[in-house]
């Protein structure tokens, strides 16, 4: 089949989202980035439209691939390539997109390309191995908690667990982010403003926990599907974790959320036991593969 390959244009945004959602419908622990987030990312000064390629058949977008030049890593210029998103019945466009994006990256002096695969993503590991990619390391460990299986202890006191209020809580959360994540104040302020003003539709819940009038932990659940959320819990003090989860599950059940997904990297894998104690179960991993070009 004949395809036309085009570089990114802003007018593609809605089609990108639709193709991505359809292409990923059988995947777990992965979802298409919403239009508002794509537009925000692709409006940044460092964005390079040459590294995003889109395949069209008879004027209809049927697939795309996203890449990003990382610069020099281990004395070689490397780039990340996302596993191409291609609609069913257009599988031959997969190889073409991979081939074309590698050609683009070669013009940018890239010597090694990297991508990710998982047993949770159909055929990705086998396909990459056939294409000559080699396993490098595990990038994410995957966990899940089903809200229907969580029995809420109604005797737990929840007065110290509150939903984030941008006017009342912003200053305290900025201080928490500065201390717990090493952000400077300007970045922390911008981050919280963007959550409220740009990404509000992607946030299912944003909760803070206080002890002795100080924020000790913070939780956010972001949309991955209408019934599935990604779970992010931060703060070293875990003394109110069960209270946070009870409040979270109560609210999410009302919103129809059935699944909570959690991603831990090698850097924060020391948080695994904390989350297993809350009821999360390990489901698999996402691994990094690379290939010289």
N, C-alpha and C positions, 0 to 999 in steps of 0.2 A: 504494500500500500504506500502511496506517496504522501509525504507530510511536508508542511511548511514550518520551518523553525524560526521563531521570532524572539528578540530580546524583550525584556520587561518594558511594559508601558502601563501607566496608571489606569488606563481604561480597561485593563485586564482583570482588575481586582475582584470583581464579583464572580467572573468565570473561574479564577484561580481558586476561590473558596469553594465553589460548587464542585469542581473537579476533584479537589483535595478531599472533600467530605465523602464523595462517592468512592474514590480510590481507596480510602482508608476504612471503609465500613466494616471490613472483616478483621481489622487490627484491634488489639487492646493495648492500653498504655500509650496511645498515640492518637493525636487528633489534628485536624486542620486548623491553623491559626486563623482567627476571625479577621474580617476585612479591616476593622478599625485598627487592629494591632499591626497588620501588614502595612497599611498606609503610613502608620507612625514610623515603623522600622525603615520603610523604603523612602522616607523623606529625609533621613539623616544625611549629613554632608558626606560621610564616608561610604554611603551605599554605592555600589557599582552595578548598574543595570546589565552590563555585559555578562555577569555571572549568573543571571537568571534566564533560563531558556524555556520556551513554551512551544509545544507541538500542536499544529492545527491540521485538521482534515476537512476539506470542503468548507473552510471558514469557521469550523467549530473547534474550540480548544479540547484536546483529548488527553493532554498530559503536560507535565512540566518537571523541571529539575532545578534545584537551588544549590548554589555553591558559594563559598566565601574563602578568599585568600587570607591565610593566617599570618603570612610572613615567615621569617626564618625560625624553624624549630629543629633542634638537634643538628644544626649546621646545614639544613636543607629547607628550601622554601616549600611550605606545605599548604594544602587547601582542604577544606571540608566539603563534601558533596552529600546532599541528602539523597536517600534512596528515591529514585524517580517515582512520582505519582502518575499513574497511567490508568485510564478507564479500561474496563473489561472489553475484550474484542479488539484492542489496539496494542497488544503486547509487543509487536515488532517496533513500536515507537520507543519502548524502554531502552533497547540497545542503541537506537539512534540518539536519544537524549544523552545517554552516558557518553557516547562517542563525541558528540558535539561539544559538551561541556568540558571534556578533557582537552579538546583542541583549543578552546578558549583559554583554559588555565595554562596550557603550554606557552601561549603567547605572553603570559604574565610571569614566565620563568619558574612556574611551579614544577617541582620534581617528584613530589609525593602527594597522593590524594588519599583522604581518609573518609570513611563512612561508617554507619552503625547498622547493626542487625540484631535480631532477637528471635528466640523460638516463639515469642508471642506475635511476631509479624510474619505472616505466611510466606514461606519460600525464600526469605531474605538471606539466611545464612548460606544455603546451598547455592543460590544464585551468585553471591559474592565470591564464594570459593571457586566456582566455575570461571568467573571473570579474572581470577588470579589474585584476589585479595587475600591477605593473611591476617589472622587474629593477632591483635596487639594486647588488649587488656579489657577488663570489664569496666564499663563507664557508669552504669546505673544498676542498682539492685531494686527490684520491683516488689511492692507489697499491696495488699488489698484488705479492706474491711467492708463487710456488707452491713448496711445500717439495720436491716431487718433482724440480724442476729445479735444486735447489741441491746441488752436489757438495761434500761436506764434505772439507776437507783434513785428513787424519788425522795429519799431521805437526805441526799447530798445537798449541802447548802451552796447556793449559786450566787449569793449577793456580791461576791468579789469578781464574778465573771460577767463582763458586759460587752455588748456589741459596740464596736468602734464608732465614736461620734467625732466627725472631723473638726468641729468647732471646739468641743470640750477637751478632746483627748490628743489633739495633734502635737502640742508641745511635749507632753509626756512621752508619746511614742517616738518622737524625734530623739529625745534623750535616750530612750531604750535602744534605738537603732544605732546611735553613736557608740553606746557602750557595748552592745552585744554583737554588732556586725562591723564595727569600725568605720561606719559612714561618717563623712563630715556633715555638718548641719545643713548646708545648702542642698547637698544631694538627698539627704533624708527628707527635707521639706518637699523637694521636687518629686520624689518617689511617692509620697503620700498624696500630693496634689494630683498626680497622674492616675493613681488608683481611683480617686473620687471623680475626677473630671474627664478622664479618657477611657479608663478600663472598667467602669462601674458595672457594665452589663456582664463582664466576665467574672465578677467576684460574687460567689454565692454567700459567703459569710466572712466577716473580719472581726475577730474577738480578741480582747485583752484580759489578762488576769492580774489582779493587784494583791499584794501582801504588804501590810503596814504602809498603805498608801503609795507603794511603789510598784510599777509594772515589772513583773518577773517573767512573764511569757506572753507570747502573741501567736495567734493562729489565723491563717487564711485558707479558705477553700476556693479554688478557682474552677471555672467551668471547663470541662473537657467534652462532655456530652450533656444533653438535657437531664439525664439521670445519674451522671457520674462527675465527681469532683476530684481535683488534685488537692492533697492535704499537705500543708506546710506549718509546722510547729517550731517555734524558735524560742530561745531562752534556756539558760543552763539549769535553772531551778525547776524541778519537775514535781514539786509538792502539790500543785493544783492541776496536774494533767488530767486526772479522772473527772474533775469538775468541768474543765474546759471541754473534754470530749462529750460529757453528758449534755452540756448546753448546746454544743455543735450538732450532735445527733438529733436532739429535739427539734432544732430549727430546720435542719436539712430534711428530716422526714416530712415536715410540713411543706417543703418545697418539692417533694417527690424524688429526692436524691436517694439512690439505692446503693451506690458504690463510692467508696473513698479510696483513691489510689495514692500511693506514696512512692517517691523516688529518693533513694539514698546513694550518694557517691562514695568512692573509696575514702574521701576526706571526712565524710560525716557518718561513716558506717558504725562508729562508736555509739550512734543513736539508735541502732537496731533494737537492742534489748528494751529500750524505753518504749518504742512503738509496739513491739511484740507484747509487752505487758499491757498495752491498751487494747489489744485484740487484733492487731494487724497480722496477716499471714503472708509469708514469703511466697511469691508467685514465679519469679524468674529473674532474668537480667537482660540488660542491653549491652552489647559488646562493641568495641571499636576494632575496625579492620582498616588496613591500608595497603597501598600498592604504588610502586614506582612507575612513573610515566616518562 
